[in-house]
Amino acid sequence: MIFLGILLGLAAIALFCWLLFTLAVLALPFFAAVSAGTWAYHTGAGWLGAIVVGLIAGGITLGIGQVLFTIVRPMWARRLIALAFVAPAVIAGYHATHGIAKLAMPSETWQIVFSIIGAIAVGITTLLRVAGMAASASSRDLAQV
């Protein structure tokens, strides 16, 4: 029975790590969605209206980012667009890793070290996924020509 608990614990950790990396890529659209949803709720739209406005804002943010990344040709502009997605992901990765590290180790120095390592890992993953989204979109455009 203890063995089953350990396996379920490892599966839960793996699930949360996968969720962390997946959601970190979408940190900018998620932030836009939460901000727009909160604004809509405070202006009197209610729960349903806030959810709808948030989903639309998040989708538009992600769509605009993907379209700009495929349309814009100068490399410096593409790096700025990628930075707009990577910066919030690095911050989210740092705080998520720091929360996990606080549970796992008492030394504040090592908590910060592991939090920085986690932030770098999330940033690299986000950069690769954003570049992958743009590469797949541009290959679809080339296939249509």
C-alpha positions in Angstrom: 0.0 0.0 0.0 2.9 2.3 0.8 4.4 1.6 -2.6 1.1 2.7 -4.3 1.2 5.9 -2.3 4.7 6.6 -3.5 3.8 5.9 -7.1 0.7 8.2 -6.9 2.8 10.9 -5.3 5.4 10.7 -8.1 2.6 10.8 -10.7 1.1 13.9 -9.0 4.5 15.6 -9.0 5.0 14.8 -12.7 1.5 16.1 -13.5 2.1 19.3 -11.7 5.5 19.8 -13.4 4.0 19.2 -16.8 1.2 21.6 -15.9 3.7 24.2 -14.7 5.6 24.1 -18.0 2.5 24.1 -20.1 0.9 27.0 -18.2 4.1 29.0 -18.1 4.2 29.2 -21.8 0.7 30.8 -21.7 1.5 33.2 -18.8 1.0 36.3 -20.9 -2.4 35.3 -22.3 -3.4 34.0 -18.9 -2.5 37.3 -17.3 -4.4 39.2 -20.0 -7.4 36.9 -19.5 -7.4 37.3 -15.7 -6.9 41.1 -15.9 -9.8 41.5 -18.5 -12.0 39.1 -16.6 -11.4 41.0 -13.3 -12.1 44.3 -15.0 -15.3 43.0 -16.5 -16.5 41.6 -13.2 -15.8 44.9 -11.4 -17.7 46.8 -14.0 -20.8 44.7 -13.3 -20.7 42.0 -16.0 -21.1 39.2 -13.4 -19.4 35.9 -13.3 -20.4 34.6 -16.7 -19.6 37.9 -18.4 -16.2 38.0 -16.7 -15.4 34.5 -17.8 -16.4 35.2 -21.4 -14.5 38.4 -21.5 -11.4 36.7 -20.0 -11.5 33.9 -22.5 -11.8 36.2 -25.4 -9.0 38.5 -24.1 -6.7 35.5 -23.5 -7.4 34.1 -27.0 -6.9 37.4 -28.7 -3.6 37.9 -26.9 -2.3 34.4 -27.9 -3.6 34.9 -31.4 -2.0 38.3 -31.9 1.3 37.0 -30.5 1.3 34.1 -32.9 0.3 36.2 -35.9 2.9 38.8 -35.2 5.6 36.2 -34.7 4.9 34.7 -38.1 4.3 38.0 -40.0 7.2 40.1 -38.6 10.5 39.5 -40.4 13.2 41.5 -38.6 14.9 39.4 -36.0 15.0 42.1 -33.3 11.2 42.5 -33.5 10.7 38.7 -33.3 13.0 38.7 -30.2 10.9 41.4 -28.6 7.7 39.4 -29.3 9.3 36.3 -27.8 10.5 38.4 -24.8 6.9 39.5 -24.2 5.9 35.8 -23.8 9.1 34.7 -22.0 9.3 37.4 -19.3 6.0 36.6 -17.6 6.8 32.9 -17.9 10.2 33.3 -16.2 8.5 35.2 -13.3 5.8 32.6 -13.0 8.4 29.8 -13.1 10.4 31.5 -10.4 7.5 31.8 -8.1 6.1 28.3 -8.7 9.6 26.8 -8.2 10.1 28.9 -5.1 6.8 27.7 -3.6 7.8 24.1 -4.2 11.3 24.7 -2.8 9.9 26.2 0.3 8.1 23.0 1.0 11.1 20.8 0.3 14.1 22.6 2.0 14.6 24.8 5.0 17.7 26.8 3.7 16.6 30.1 2.1 19.8 30.2 0.1 19.1 26.9 -1.6 15.4 27.9 -2.1 16.5 30.9 -4.1 19.1 28.9 -6.0 16.6 26.2 -7.0 14.0 29.0 -7.8 16.5 30.6 -10.2 17.3 27.3 -11.8 13.5 26.6 -12.2 13.0 30.1 -13.7 15.7 29.5 -16.2 14.3 26.1 -17.2 10.8 27.6 -17.6 12.2 30.5 -19.6 14.1 28.2 -22.0 11.1 25.9 -22.4 8.9 28.9 -23.1 11.3 30.3 -25.7 11.5 26.9 -27.4 7.7 26.5 -27.5 7.1 30.0 -28.7 9.7 29.5 -31.5 8.1 26.1 -32.2 4.6 27.7 -32.5 6.1 30.2 -35.0 7.9 27.6 -36.9 4.9 25.4 -37.3 2.7 28.3 -38.4 5.3 29.5 -40.9 5.6 25.9 -42.3 1.8 25.8 -42.7 2.0 29.1 -44.6 4.8 27.7 -46.9 2.7 24.5 -47.5 -0.2 26.6 -48.7 1.8 28.6 -51.3 
